[in-house]
């Protein structure tokens, strides 16, 4: 029968939590409120008016908008079962391809607005 030397190794592990401003040990933790639901499309129409986009409504009640330079398209089709609720498309150039982002009816309108705002503030000329 083999004999093994066994050594006992003791290890201490200390776990610390990150410091959260305003958090008291044993106190209540405020939970984040996540964006859920469709939201109000009026947030988008306010943006379009403020930044001088042009838009039309088609007979189905969908909205089609173009940026002032006509390079960006925004489509809103809340009642069209064959289309995404929101579509943002940018036309390509000789230097780069265009792209398209779509959002279904359950996407928060704030996400669409955030993308439009980012595009507007980060535009290069």
N, C-alpha and C positions, 0 to 999 in steps of 0.2 A: 504494500500500500504506500502511495506517495504521500509525502508530508509537504505541505505548503506553508511558507511563512506568510502570514497575513498581517498587513499593516492597516491600521485604522487611520484614515485621513479625515480630519474635521475641517469643514469649510463653512464660513459664515457668508451669507448672501444678504445684502442690504438692498431693499427695494424702496425707491423714492418716487413720488409722483411729481409731475411738473407743477410748478407754481402757477396758479391761475389768479390773476388780479381779482380781488373782491371775494374770493372763495374762503370761507371760514371752515376750519376742520369740523366735520360733522354737520355743516350747514347745507342748505338747499342748493342744488345745482340747476342753474337756468338752462333750459334746453333750447336749442336753435329751432327757429321756425323755418322749415324748408318750403320753397316755392312748390305749390301743388295746384293743380287745376288750371283751367284755361286763362283766367284773368280777363281783363277788359281790352278789346282791340282799340279803344279810344286812346290808350297810351301810345299806340303806333301812329294813329292819325294826328295826334298832337306833334309828334316828332316830324312827320312828313310836312305838316304845315309850317313848322318852325324853320325847317331847312329847305323850304321851297321846292319840294318834290311835286310832280304833277301826277294826278291819278284819275281813273275813270272806273265806273261800276258797269259790269256787263249785265245782260238780262237775267242771268242766274243769281245775281246778288254778289258775285265775286268782285274783288277790288284788284286792279292792276295799277301799279305805281312805278314811276321812273325817276331816278335821281336827276338833279339839274343837268348833269353832263350826259345823261341817258346811258351810262355804262352799267348801272345797277338797276335790276328789276326786283320788285317786291310784289308777290301775289298773295292774296288772302281769299281762300275759297272755303268758307265755313260750312256750306251746304252741298258741296260737290263730292259725291261718294267716290269719284274717279280721280280725285286730285288730293295732294297733301294740303292741309289747312294753310300752312305758311310756306312760301318758297322765296328764297333770296338767291338771285343769280347775278354773276358778274361776267360781262362779256370779255373775251380774250383779246389779246393784242398780238402784234408781230413778235413781241418779246416774251410772251407767256400765255398759257392756256387760260380759259375762263373756268369758272367753277359754280357749283350750285349747292345750297344747303336747304333741306326741307325739314319741316316740323309737323308732327301730327296734331290732331285737335286737343290732345291731352298735354301738350307741351305748354309750360307757362309762357304767357305773352312777354313777360319780362326777359326771357332768354332771347326772343326775337329782337326786342328793343336793345338789349345789350350788344348783340351782334351788329345791328345797324349803327349804334352809337360808336362802337369800336371802329367800324369801317369809316364812319364820318370823321372821327378824330385822328385816325391814323392814315388818312389818304395822303399819298405822295403825288406830287404833280410833276 
